Amino acid sequence: MGFSELVLLGAIAGFTIYLGLPAGRLGGVDERVRVALPMFSVGILAFIFMDVTKHGQEIVDATLGGLKDHRTSLLHVVGLFSLLAAGFTAGTAGIATIQRSLRGRRPSNPPIAGGSTATAFIARELAAYADETRRAALRTGMTIAAAIGLHNFAEGLAIGVSAKAGAIGLTTVLLVGFGLHNATEGFGIVGPLRGVRPSWGWLGLAGLLGGGPTLLGTIVGYQVHSYPLELCFYALAGGAILYVVGEIWTAVRRYGHRTLGLYLLAAGFIAGVATDLIVSYGGA
């Protein structure tokens, strides 16, 4: 498989994420749908969290095995563990800090006495609240896209490394498996928007942020393979996904329909496992 062919296939595998994104443009949905989509996305994200943390720990475990066999140093093991801890912390507390700074609500001035003035003030405050709610939902969706992008960069690294090693069969299976898996991730991005209808431009940017790193990782993995780099992206993705899951869970609780939400959470997790089985079947 030539490099140009690999780049084309890596792009296809990454941008299948656009198959699910148009669901964010659906209008006229009731509360049950507003619970179902976010909780389905939580199930997908729960699987991705399990996947990235498992791969990250495997890298540290492999280095620990090298320490036992006297093939590496304790400093190397501690360095990788520190990278894992720093990346995970940046993905959780770091994103929370950034989100809080982005909110930046302006302080409200009390209304001057008077019916018409008070009414105008209330109308302005309601409009400001609706605008802030919309922006908060879109920020959450874009944060999910970024977290998924970190995960997909690591997946792209696996594609590039296998192609460089000449494992064409494995590379093909990885491309198909990750392509199918990315198709479900579009729902994970738009599910938590809570009825906010994003623009096509927003969807385009979210797809680029979430799916583009698959292509970028494929190119990087073909050129150079670095376990610390891979571990860094796994750690960041794991922390970011855990933060996002907490945000979604908090947001959908106000709608009720808890049992329906849990069923959809299970369905999302099963969908993630099912698409990943294709990769596992190929021996990845």
NORTAWO-V466294 format. One record per backbone hydrogen bond with DSSP energy under -0.5 kcal/mol. NH is the residue of the N-H (numbers start at 1). CO is the residue of the C=O. If there is no record, write none. Layout:
[[NH:CO] [NH:CO]]
//
This chain:
[[6:2] [7:3] [8:4] [9:5] [10:6] [11:7] [12:8] [13:9] [14:10] [15:11] [16:12] [17:14] [18:15] [19:16] [20:17] [21:17] [22:18] [23:20] [24:21] [25:22] [26:23] [34:30] [35:31] [36:32] [37:33] [38:34] [38:191] [39:35] [40:36] [41:37] [42:38] [43:39] [44:40] [45:41] [46:42] [47:43] [48:44] [49:45] [50:46] [51:47] [52:48] [53:49] [54:50] [55:51] [56:52] [57:53] [58:54] [59:55] [60:56] [61:57] [62:58] [63:59] [64:60] [65:61] [66:62] [67:63] [68:64] [69:65] [70:67] [71:66] [72:66] [77:73] [78:74] [79:75] [80:76] [81:77] [82:78] [83:79] [84:80] [85:81] [86:82] [87:83] [88:84] [89:85] [90:86] [91:87] [92:88] [93:89] [94:89] [95:90] [96:92] [97:93] [98:94] [99:95] [100:96] [101:97] [102:98] [103:99] [104:100] [118:114] [119:115] [120:116] [121:117] [122:118] [123:119] [124:120] [125:121] [126:122] [127:123] [128:124] [129:125] [130:126] [131:127] [132:128] [133:129] [134:130] [135:131] [136:132] [137:133] [138:134] [139:135] [140:136] [141:137] [142:138] [143:139] [144:140] [145:141] [146:142] [147:143] [148:144] [149:145] [150:146] [151:147] [152:148] [153:149] [154:150] [155:151] [156:152] [157:153] [158:154] [159:155] [160:156] [161:157] [162:158] [163:159] [164:160] [165:161] [166:163] [167:162] [168:166] [171:167] [172:168] [173:169] [174:170] [175:171] [176:172] [177:173] [178:174] [179:175] [180:176] [181:177] [182:178] [183:179] [184:180] [184:181] [185:181] [186:182] [187:184] [188:184] [189:185] [190:186] [191:187] [193:190] [194:191] [196:193] [198:24] [198:196] [203:199] [204:200] [205:201] [206:202] [207:203] [208:204] [209:205] [210:206] [211:207] [212:207] [212:208] [214:211] [215:211] [215:212] [216:212] [217:213] [218:214] [219:215] [220:216] [221:217] [222:218] [223:219] [224:220] [230:226] [231:227] [232:228] [233:229] [234:230] [235:231] [236:232] [237:233] [238:234] [239:235] [240:236] [241:237] [242:238] [243:239] [244:240] [245:241] [246:242] [247:243] [248:244] [249:245] [250:246] [251:247] [252:248] [253:249] [254:251] [255:252] [256:252] [256:253] [261:257] [262:258] [263:259] [264:260] [265:261] [266:262] [267:263] [268:264] [269:265] [270:266] [271:267] [272:268] [273:269] [274:270] [275:271] [276:272] [277:273] [278:274] [278:275] [279:275] [280:276] [281:277] [282:278] [283:280] [284:279]]
//
